[in-house]
C-alpha cells in the first residue's frame, strides 16, 4: 500500500484517491461543504490555507495545504518538498 504525504506529515492512501482539485471553484466548495455536513471531511491543513482538495473513493474529502501540482508530483514518485 502506497501512502502520499498531503502536508505536515499527514498521509493518505494513494490507491484510494480519485481526484486532486483546486478549492477555488464553486462546485468544489459545495462538495467540501456537503462532505463537512456529512462528517466526511478530513482537515490536514493544520490551520493553514487549503490549497488542494483530495477526493477519496470512500466519499471522504481531505483538505491539504499543498498545491495540487505538488501532490501530483508526489504520487508520480517525484519528491517535491515545497510545503505551504
N, C-alpha and C positions, 0 to 999 in steps of 0.2 A: 504494500500500500504506500503510495507516494503522498507526502504532505507538502504543502507550499506555505511559505511564510507570508502572511497577509498583513504584517506590520506589528512592530513592537513585540516580537516573539510569539505572536499568536499564529496558530497553524490551522489549515483547512485541508480536508481530503481532496486531492486533485481529481480523483476519478468520480467524485460526486458533483463536480462543478458543471453547470450548464452554460452560464454566461458571466462575463465581466463587463459591466457597463458603467458609464459616467452618470453621476447622480443629478445632473443638471436638467434633464428633460422632465417635463410634467408627468408623462406616463411612468417614469422610473420613480419619481417622488410619490406618486399614487401607489405604486407597487410596494414601496417601503412602508408607507402609512398603513396599507391593508395588512401587510405582514406584521407590523407593530401591533395593530389591533388584535390580530390572531395570536400574538405571543410568539412569533416565529422570527423575530429579529435578533441577530447576534451582533452586538456593537463591539468591534475590535479596534476602535479608534483611540481608545484611552484618553478621551477628552479632546482629541484633535479634530480638524475638519475632515468630513467624509469626502474622499476623492474617487472612490470606486465602490460599486455595489456588486457583490458576488451572489448570483442566484444559484441555489443548490437544488438537486433533484428531490430533496426531502421537503420542499416548499419553504425551507429556511432562506433567509436573506442575511448576508454578512456584510457589515459596513466596514470599509477599510480606509486607512489614511493614506494609502499608496495610490499612485496613478495607475489606471488600467494597463498602460504600456509596461509598467514595472512588473505588475503581476503576470502579464502575458510572457514577459521575458523569463520570469522565474519558472513558469510552467514549462517553457521550452527548454529549460535547463541552463540558460544563460543567467549568471548571477549578476543582478543589477542592484546594488545595495544603496539605492537612493531613497532614504526614509523621508517621510513628510516633515 
